[in-house]
Amino acid sequence: IKRGDIPQLSGAYARLIEAAQGGTLGLFTAIRRLRAVHANIADRFARAGLPLYAQHVDPIDTGTLVDIFRDDPLASLLGTDALRDGVDVPGHSLRLAIMEGVPWPKPTVLHAARKLAGGGSHYDDLLISAKLAQAFGRLIRRQGDHGQFVLLSSAVPSRLLSAFPQATPIHRVTLDEAVTRVKAAQVRIDGQSVA
């Protein structure tokens, strides 16, 4: 997805959430983009009977939003780093995690000092890898959990792929192919229908 293209980003989230039939945690690096995507897709999901909740939009605390999401396998939840770092939703309620892009650090004076003290760009790679690993780790919380992780950015340096467990298959595909793979996973997981 082209960075900053909200209609394209909204369409990608909508298509992937529909393909997963809910059960999606959508992660954003900016509240503004989260709100814009939610505004663009909320009515579509309301008409489809797929509940869509959003941190920084719904007037509900984050813990309650997570509880609602956990209890309804058709629901999806959009959020920022608090959801990436602190969600525990084992089982079928979370079967797809989508990240809008690589969580690059914000260029602040504090970050520059930490980067200088931490080894330069290697520090950034470690920081970003940790954030990707946290997002991916939301999917597999206990034995028997299954899920897919989609990163909506074509600009993911190969060196960051070490954030994912070694046995994790990684595919660089188009959005259409990602939607097809997500749909296929909802039809059969370990020989059991999940749709």
ZINOR-V994661 format. One record per backbone hydrogen bond with DSSP energy under -1.0 kcal/mol. NH is the residue of the N-H (numbers start at 1). CO is the residue of the C=O. E is the energy in kcal/mol with one decimal. If there is no record, write none. Layout:
# ZINOR-V994661
((NH;CO;E) (NH;CO;E))
This chain:
# ZINOR-V994661
((5;2;-2.0) (6;4;-1.3) (9;5;-2.6) (10;6;-3.1) (11;7;-2.3) (12;8;-2.1) (13;9;-2.4) (14;10;-2.7) (15;11;-2.6) (16;12;-2.4) (17;13;-2.8) (18;14;-2.4) (19;15;-2.1) (20;16;-1.9) (22;17;-2.2) (23;75;-1.9) (25;96;-2.7) (26;77;-2.9) (27;98;-3.8) (28;79;-2.3) (34;30;-2.0) (35;31;-2.8) (36;32;-2.1) (37;33;-2.7) (38;34;-2.7) (39;35;-2.5) (40;36;-1.7) (41;37;-1.7) (42;38;-2.4) (45;41;-1.8) (46;42;-2.2) (47;43;-2.4) (48;44;-1.3) (50;45;-2.3) (53;76;-2.7) (55;78;-2.9) (57;54;-1.4) (58;54;-2.6) (60;58;-2.1) (65;61;-2.2) (66;62;-2.4) (67;63;-2.0) (68;64;-2.6) (69;65;-2.5) (70;66;-2.9) (71;67;-1.8) (75;72;-1.9) (76;51;-1.9) (77;24;-2.7) (78;53;-2.4) (79;26;-2.8) (83;80;-1.3) (84;80;-1.7) (85;81;-2.5) (86;82;-1.3) (95;23;-2.7) (96;23;-1.6) (97;148;-2.5) (98;25;-2.6) (99;150;-2.7) (100;27;-2.0) (104;102;-2.3) (108;106;-1.8) (112;108;-2.4) (113;109;-2.1) (114;110;-2.4) (115;111;-2.9) (116;112;-2.3) (117;113;-2.3) (118;114;-2.1) (120;115;-3.0) (122;119;-1.1) (123;120;-1.2) (124;120;-1.1) (125;121;-2.4) (126;122;-2.2) (127;123;-2.3) (128;124;-2.9) (129;125;-2.6) (130;126;-2.0) (131;127;-1.7) (132;128;-2.6) (133;129;-2.6) (134;130;-2.1) (135;131;-2.1) (136;132;-2.7) (137;133;-2.4) (138;135;-1.0) (139;136;-1.8) (145;142;-2.2) (148;95;-1.7) (150;97;-2.9) (152;99;-3.0) (153;151;-1.8) (160;157;-2.0) (161;158;-1.6) (163;160;-1.8) (164;161;-1.5) (168;165;-2.1) (178;174;-2.3) (179;175;-2.7) (180;176;-2.1) (181;177;-2.5) (182;178;-2.5) (183;179;-2.5) (184;180;-2.3) (185;181;-1.9) (186;182;-1.3) (187;183;-1.0) (188;184;-1.4) (189;192;-2.2) (192;189;-1.6))
